[in-house]
Amino acid sequence: MSADDTLAVAIVGMGPRGLAVLERIARNAAGDPTRRVRVDVVDPYPPGAGRVWRTDQSSVLLMNTPAARTTVFADRAVAIEGDLREGPTLYEWARFQVLLGDLSGFPADVADELRALEPDSSATRRLFGHYLDWAYRHVLATSGDNVTIHAHATLAVALWDEPDGRQCLLLQTGDRIAGLDAVVLAQGHYPVTPTGEEQRLAGFAVEQGLTYVLPANPADVDLSMVRPGEPTLLRGVGMCLSDYLALLTEGRAGRYVRDDRGRLDYLPSGLEPRLLVGSRWGLPGPAGGRDPRAGRRRRAGAPLDLGADAWPRIAKEVETAFYTALLRRDVCDCTARAFQADYLAVAWRSPAERDILERYPISRRWSWDDIGYPGDGPVFAGPDELREWLLDRLDPRPDPTGDDGPIEAAVGVLDDLRDEVRLALGPGGLTDAGRRRLDQWYTPINALLGLGLPAARTEQLAALIRAGVVQPAGADLHVEPHPDRAAFLVTSAQTPGVRHQVTGMIEARLPRTDLRRTADPLLSWMLANRTCAVEETTDPTGAPYVTGAVAVTGRPFRPVTAAGQAHPRRFVFGVPPEGVCWSSAGGARPGVSPATLADADAISLAVLGIAGGVEGRAGDGTPATAPAAYAEDGAA
């Protein structure tokens, strides 16, 4: 610890994950009120909300998780070793603000949203930002007298070991935070340089005077370059697609209205581009389920093969939910419960499973194509047939019981399984071949099906298609520079022979994190100085396979150096280890033991367990003193 016996900690990145670690450190430090703890948080954006959830973004941008299923606080369902301090979900916090009666501290439209918010509502991103801002201030206000927290509105650019093993963090301002006992890196989605394909498409766009938008957070993109009426491809299928659709329609004065039959229609403003929508992996489908389900327990043991071990278990859960909901809707609850017990007792795709499906009065069979499974999907004669098929999939069909429909229930299971799958497939949880299949096959499936559009957005997409503002292009999408004219040439395997030409293209997805392409100054520094490394496995042939993730140990996620040693005073949490820690970008949900909060608790306990002294060096050539470029005096 520091000379005055204060444990000194820095957290780089103060979005939801950094906030979760801060809350856990503050709460667990209360167990020893005689031990002083100082935490320096470093983020150029407001602490709590960070960049992604900042409160000044457009009000048309929504979350894809219902308000009642969104939290940053642990509850009794979370398997943690530290001290538990429960806090409100987003919905509970909103209701509390309304009950207090004074909403004058919020902008008028945010106050209106607070009053109207329901448990199943998809809140705006900015409202969640206000919740995170409150949560950060709540942590400050409720921390013990032995905990002090200082915020630095800047970037961290370098990190090295001091002679006694403690850490020194250099800030972009030139100040240093020295004498640190531990550093937690929680930068979230860090910037990266473009891939080769992105550079090729961007270069063609510059040469031909076209519009091309690289993968990015839509809230950060200036869309004024996208002209009204311009044929523009949105290549993506998840929340970024939802965001761009909103910004280019509602964000340009378009309006949604309901007709006499209750169907949602879109009234264009005339400022919208002509949007072509498609992706490599699939097309948007039904929104996920609403009702939280009990969490599953981790299955310990030898590393899993994704195809042979993990996928059959996942598929079994999904298909069981579909058939159970179908029987509950078509027959009765008792029949559904009996089927569920019988179906779960037999192996996936076994003869016994087929016999059970024949024995019960099941009106339709499950098909992964029903929810946009990125396999051998349907092929269409032309754009009109594809359009009608997609509209049929997007058309909401409320269940007369008020529960989610069969497909919605199945999709909801994928979301509910995310944390349990993450625990099972974490560091050491998969064979090397399974790790590759996870990145290239299951992760896109999960993003397509389990992390899809909010229910409101699927209904809006159907309205946009009917209004002619959006034209579906299909899945298995390919884009090339047009050989003869200033346009991008777009084709889809679902509509053979159809060739679309667009003069604008937006990559409607976040950039894939890859340490080899990082533009984050601190990660770049660490990579160049070999104090972090890219995670690498092998494929079935023994050839190396690089995930692009920051290599870390299992919990509490210490970074592994180029020499293969874990640094005892550093921790990496959240998005940077994505690829080692699967689905690390997912948020926390109440009642299902979210891995994110359990991970944050484990990191906090490891940090608080550091006793100081000279044992805290990785011994891998980390600079013991400040590099020459930063040798001038400075202090934080």
N, C-alpha and C positions, 0 to 999 in steps of 0.2 A: 504494500500500500504506500501512499504518498508519505512524505516526511511527517505530516501532522496526523498520521494514522487515519486519514480519510481514503476510502476506496474511490478511485477516480475512474470513471467509465465514459466513453464516448459512443454515441449511436449516430451513424451516418445514414441519413434518410429518415424522415419523420412523417411518412404516410401511415396507413393502417398497420403495417407490420412493425415498423419502428415504434409506433405507438403501443402496440401489444407488448413489445419487450419492455418499454418504459413502464407501463402499468404493472407488469409482473415484477420488475426490479423494485419499484417503489413499494408495492404491497409486501413482497417477501422480505425487503429490508426492514419493515416494521417489526419483524420478529426479534430483532436485536436493536433496540432503540439507543444503545450506547455506542453503536458503530456508525460512524458518519459515512455517508455515500454522496458523492458529487457526480451528477450526470450532465455531460455536455451533449446537446443534440444539434446536429448540423444538417440543415436543409435550406436551400435558397427560397423555398416556398413556405407558406404558413404551416406551422407544425400541427400535425393531426391530419388535416386534409391533404397536405402535400400538393404535388402538381396535378395528379390525375383527378382528384376530388375537390379542387379549389372551388370556392363559392362564387367566383365571378364568371363562370362559364355559362353557355346558353341554357336557357330553361327548357329547351326541347329535348335535351339529352337525358335519357332514362337509365336506371339500373335494370339488370335482368333478374334480380332476386326480390321477392316480395318483402315489404317493409318489416313484417313480423318475423321474417327468417334472416334478418341481417343484424349482426352485432359485432362489437369489438371487445366484449367482456366475457370472461369465462363464467360458466354456471355449473350446477351440480352434475351435469352429464359429462363434463370435461375431465378426462383422466390426467390430473396434475398432481405433482408432489408438493407444490408450494401452497401458500395460504390462499384460500378462495375469497374473493370479494366480488360478489355478483353486481351486475349493472344492467341498465335497460337495453332492450333491443331498439332499433331505429323507430319502430312503431310506438313502443312504450314511451320513449323519450318525446316523440311528437305529441302524444296524448297529454303527457305531463306539461309540456309547454302550453298547450291550449287550456288545460285546467288551471294553470297559474293565472291566465286571463290577460297577461300583458305581453303582446307580441310586437311591441313597438321597436324592439331591437332587431327585428328582421325586416328585409325589404317586403313591400306589400304583396308581391306575388308569392314569396316564400311563406308569408303568414297565411295567405289563402290556401296554399298547399298543405300546411300544417293542419288547418281546420278540416280539410277534405280527406286527409289520408286515412285509408282503410288498411286492415292487416294484409290483404292480398294486393294492395296497390304497388305498382312499380314506381318508386319515388324518383324524383329527378336526381341527377348526379350532384347538383349544387346543394340540395337538401341534405344528402348524405355528408357532404362537406361540412355543413353547419353542425351536424351531429358529431363528426370527428373533431371539429374545432371545440365543441363543448366537452367532448371526452378528454381531450388534451388538458383543457383548463380544469376539468374535474380531477384529473390525476395530480396536477399541481396543487390544487386546493386541499386534497385529502391525503397528500403524502405526509409522513411523519416529520417531526422537527429535525430528525437526523438525516433527511434527504433534501438536497438542494439540486435544482434543475436550471440549467442555463441554455438558452437557444442562440444559435449563430445562423443568421440568414445569409448563408454563402455555401460554396462547394468545398469539399475536401479534395485535395489534389495529390497528396503524398502521405506515406505512412512508413515509419521505420522503427527499429528497435533502438532504444537507448542502451548505454553500456551495462546498466543493471537489469536489462531485460524488459523494462517498462516501455511503453509505446509513446511515440510523438507523432501527432497528426498535424499536417500542414494544411492551412486553409487558403482559399483563393485570394483572400485579402492580404496574405503574407503573414498573418498571425499563426502562432503555433499553440496547440494544446499539448503540453508536455506532461510527463509523469503519469501517463495513463496506465492503469492496471489491466484494462481490457478495452477492446474496440469491437463494436457490433456493426457490421455492414448490412444495411437494409435499403439499398438504393431503389428497389423496384425495377420497373422496365427502363433499363439504361439505354442511352443512344448507341446506335451501331452504324458503321459505314455500310453503304449499299452492297448487295450481292452482285455477282457478275451479270446475271440476267437483268437486275434492276438498273445497273449502269448502262447496259446495252439499250434498254427501252428508253431510259432518260436521255441518252445521247441522241437516239433517233428523234425523240420529241424536240430537242433543242435544234437539231438540224432542219427539221421540217416545220417548226413553228407550232407544234402540238402541245396539248396540256397533258402532263404526267405528274401524278402525285405519289411519292414514295410511301411505304408503310409508315404510319404515324398514328398518334392519338388524334382522332378527328377534331377534338376541341382545340388542338394547337395549330390546325391547318387554316390558312387563308384561302377560302374558296371563291374569292372574287374573280379569280382567273377562269372559273368555269362559267361560260356565258349562257344566258337563256337560250333554250332551243338547241344547244350544242349536243350532238350525239356523244354520250359519255358512258364508258364502261365502269361499273363498280364491281371489282373482282374481290369477292369475299362472301362469307355466309353467316358470320356471327354478329357480335355486338357492334363492331366497327361498321358493318353494313347498315345496321339499324341507325347508328348515329349519323352517317352520311345521308341516308334517306331522309331523316328528320331535318337536318341542316339545309338540304337542298329543296325541301318542299315546305314544311311548316316554317322553317327558318327563312323562307322567301315569301311569306305572306299567304301561302296556301292554307286551306281550311278543310276540316272534316265535319260532315254533317250526317245525320241519320234520316233516312227516308221514312215513309209511312209504315213500312214493314219492319223497321228497326235495323235495316242494313246500313252499314257505314259507307258513305260515299266521299270522294275527295273533289274539292272545287279548286282547280288550278288558278294560280295568280298570273300565269304567263311568264313568270320569271324562272321557272324550272328548266333545267336541261332535259334532254331526252335520254332517259336512263336505261341502260342495258345491264342486267344483273345476272351474274353467274360466278362459278368458282371451280377450282380443281376438284373439290371433294363432294359437293352436293348442293342442294337447294334448301332454302328455309322450309321448315315444316311446322307442325303444331308446337305450341308453347309447352313448357314443362308443367308438371303437376303442382298443386297448391299445398297439399297437406303434408306436414313433416312426418317422417317415418322413423322408427327406432333405428339407431345406429347398429352396425354389425361389428363383431369383434374381430380383431386381427388374427389371422392364422399364422402362427409362427412355424418355422421349420427351414428346410433347405431352400435355396433360391428357386423361384418358379420359372417355368417356361410359359411365356405369355399365351401362346396358342393352345398348348396342351393342358395347362393348369388353370391360369387366371381367367382366360376368356370364357370357357364353359361355365364357370361360376357366375360371372357377370351376366352372360346371356341368359342363364337360367333364372336369375333374379328378375331381369327385365321382362322375359316372356311370361313368367308366373304372374307378374303384376298385370300384364295385358289381359291374360285369360281370366284372372280373378275378377277384374273390373268388368269384363265383358259378361261374365255369368251373373255378376251382381246386378248389372243393368238389365239383362235379358230374361233372367230367371228369378233368382232370389238370393238373399245373403247366405242362407244356410247351404245352398248348393255351391256357392262360391267358396265358402270356407272348407267344405268337404273336398272340392277339387284342389284347393291350394295345398291341403295336407297330403293328398295323394300324389300330386305333381312334384312337390318338393322332395318326396321320398325316393324318386327314381332319378337315374342319371340323365343328363342332357343328351338329346338325340339318340336315346336308347329305344329298343323295341317296346319296352314297358311304357316309356313316355308316349309313344305313338298309340298304344292301346288305350291309355287314359284319355287322350284327345278324342279317340273314337267313341269312348264310353259316355262322355258328357255331351250335352246339347250345345255345342259350340258353333256359333253361326258363321264365324270367319276364322281363318288361320292367320297366325302371325306372319308378317313378312317384313324384313328389315328395309325393303324398298318403301314401305309405307311411311317411314320417317326419314327418308333421304339417305339410307345406308350407302356409303360410297363404294359400292361394289359394282356388279353388273346390273345397273339400273335399267329402267325402260328406255326404249328408243322410240322417237316420234317422227312422224312423217314430215312435220314442219313446225314453225313457230306457233301457229294457232293451236295445234294439238297439244303442244307443250304448255301453252298458256292455260288451256282449259283443265289440264291435269293438275297443274300447280294450284289453280284457283280452287279446285275440289279439295285439295289437301289443306289449304289455308282456311277454308270455310269453317267457321266455328259451329259446332253441333253440341249445344248444351245437353248434359245428361239430365233426364227428368228427376233423378234423385238428388241433384245438386252436387254430386261428387264429380271428380275428374272423369273424362271419358277413358276408354281403354288405352288408346294411343298416348294420351296425355299422361296417364298413370305410368305407362312404361317409360316414357321419356323422363318423368320425374324420378324414377328409380335410379337412372344413371347419375342424376345430380346428387341424390342422397347417398349414393355409393362412393362418391368422389373421395371423401376423406379416408374411408376404409381401404379403398383401392390404393390410395397414396401410401398409407402405412404398410400395406403388404408389398408394394412395389418400390419402396424406398431404397436407400443405399444398401446393396447386398441382397435385395429382395428378388432380383431377377437374374437369370442367366445372361451372359453377354449377348447371345442371340436374341433373347427376350427384350433386352434394353433397346436394341435396334428396332425391333418390331414395335415397341412401345412408341418410339419417336415417330416412326414413319407410318404407322397404321392405327394404333389405338388412340393416340393423342388427338389426331384429327377427327376420329369418330366421336370422342368425348366432347370435343369443342363443337362439333356439328349438332349432336343430339342432346347432350346433357347441359350445354351452356348456350342454348339457343336464344331466340328473341323473346322478349316479354310478350305476354298474351296480347296486350294492346297493339304491339308492333306487327304481329302476324295479321291481325284484322286490318290494320292500316296498309300493310303491303298489298293485301288483296284489293283494297280500294284504289290504290295507286295503279295496280295492273288494269283494273276495269276502266280507270280514267285515261289510260293510254300514256301515263307519265312514265311507267316502268314496263319494260319488256323483258321477260325471262330469257336468258340465253342458254341455260342448261348447265349440267355438271360436266366434269372432265373437260374443263375449258382450256383452250390453248390460244395464246396471243403472240403474234409475230408482226414485225414491221411490214407494211404493205410493200410489195416489190416495185410497184409502179406509181404510187401516188402518196400524198401526205396523209396517211391514215394508219391506224392499227387494224390489223386483220384478226377477227375473232371467230373461232370455230368451237363447236362442242360435239363430243361423241354421241350425245343424246339426239342431235338433229343433224345427221350426216348430210353433207352437201350444202348446208346453209352457211353462208359467209356474211358476217356482219362487218361493217366498216365504221369506225368511230374516230373522232379527232381529239377526244379526251379520254383519259384513263386514270382511275383512282384505285390504288391498291388498298382495298377496304379491310385492312387487318393491321394489327400491331407488328412491328418488326420482330423477327425471331431473335431472341437473345443468343448471342454467340460471343464468348470471350475473345475469340480470335479477331473479331471485327469490332470490339468495343470502342466507343468514343467517350466513355466515362473516364474522366481524368485520373481518378483514384485507381480504378481497376486497370487502366492502361499502365499506370506507374507500377503497380504490383506485378503485372504480367512481365513488364520489361525488366524488373529486378528479381524475377523468378520467385517471388514470395507468394504467388498463387499459380495455379496451373489449370489447363483445360482437361476436363474429365475424359478419359479414353478407355474403351473396352475393345473387344475383338468380335468379329462376326463369325458365323459358323465355319468359315474356311480358315480362321485364324488371322485374317487380315485386320489391321487396326480400324476401329470405328470411333470417330471423335464426335461427342455429343454437342460440344460447344459450351457446356455448363462449367461453372466454376467447380473444380474438384473439392469435395468436402468429405468429412467423416460422417458417420451417422450422428444422431443427436449427441451433443449440441451443435453440430455442424461447424467444426473447425476447418478453416481452409487448409488444403494440402499444398505444400510448396512443390516446385519443380524437382526437388530432391526427394519427394515422396514423404515428407515429414509434416505432421499436423502442427500448426502453430497453437501453443497453449493459451495465448492471450487474445486471439482473434476468433470471431464468429461471423458466419455469413448466413443470412436469413432471407427467405422469400424468393424473388424471381431469379437472381443470379445463379443459384444452383439448379434451376429448372433443367431437367435432363438427368440429374442424379436424384433430386427430390421431385417426383412427378406432381404436376398440378399445383405447384407452389404459389401460383398467382391467384388461386381461389380464395374468396373471402370466408369469414367465419359465420356459422349459423348456430342458433341456439338449439339445445336439446339433443344434439347428435355427436357430441365430443369432437368438435372440429380440430383437425390436426394442427392447424395454424396456431391456435391458442396453447395447445399442449407443447408445441415446439418452442413458442415464446417463453413458456414457463421453464422448460429445460435449459434454455440459454440463460435466463435470469439466474437460475440456481447455480449454473456453472460460473457465471460472472461473480456472483456473491461468494462463491467458494474459493476464489483466488485470494491467496494470502500475501501476495507481494513477494519481493526478493528477487534473486538472480535466476530462478529456475524458469523464467518465462520466455526464453529465446528458442527459436526453432532450430538454430544451429545449421542453417542452410546458406550462409553467406549474406543474410540480411544486413544492410548497412547498420553499423553500431552507432553511428553518429549521422548528423544531417549531411546530405550530399553537398558537394562544393557549391552547386548552383543555389543552395538555400542556406549557406553558412552564415549569412548575416544574422544579427540578433533579431529576435522577435518573440513575442509572448501573446498568449490569448487571455 
